[in-house]
Structure formats: structure tokens, C-alpha cells
């Protein structure tokens, strides 16, 4: 089921709690295929749950998106 893959990728990214190169997400989820990880990241990005950026060396980086209000309340 695709929802399980999406939840799994998001949970692993939340546990890491830092920006992560796309290639490293494969290491965080070795039981998933590249396609499953890519589709999960695509869904999470489209729904605003992660940010995907490209570095100057053309490496894609993924980070769990936390709205400013959530970050502020977590810090308090």
C-alpha cells in the first residue's frame, strides 16, 4: 500500500531531523525501492510536508517541513 511507504519515509525523515540528500533516504529505507521512495517524496512535497531543494552541486536535499508556528511552540 502506497500510504504505508509515504508514512515510513516521513517517519524516517522526522527521526533524522535534518536535511537529507535524496540518495541517503534510500539508506534510511532499505526495504523500499527507489521508485517507492521517489513517489513518497513527491507526494510529501506536493502536500507541503517536506521541502525539496537542489544544492549548487545539483544534489537534491529533502527536509521535513515544519511551519513557523510549530517550530516556535516546540522551542517554548
Number of C-alpha atoms within 10 A of each C-alpha: 5 10 10 10 19 19 13 17 23 19 13 14 20 15 11 14 11 12 18 17 17 20 14 12 21 17 10 16 17 11 11 16 12 15 9 17 22 17 15 21 24 16 15 21 17 12 10 14 15 21 18 21 15 12 10 7 6 8 12 15 18 23 22 23 17 13 10 9 9 10 11 10 8 8 7 5
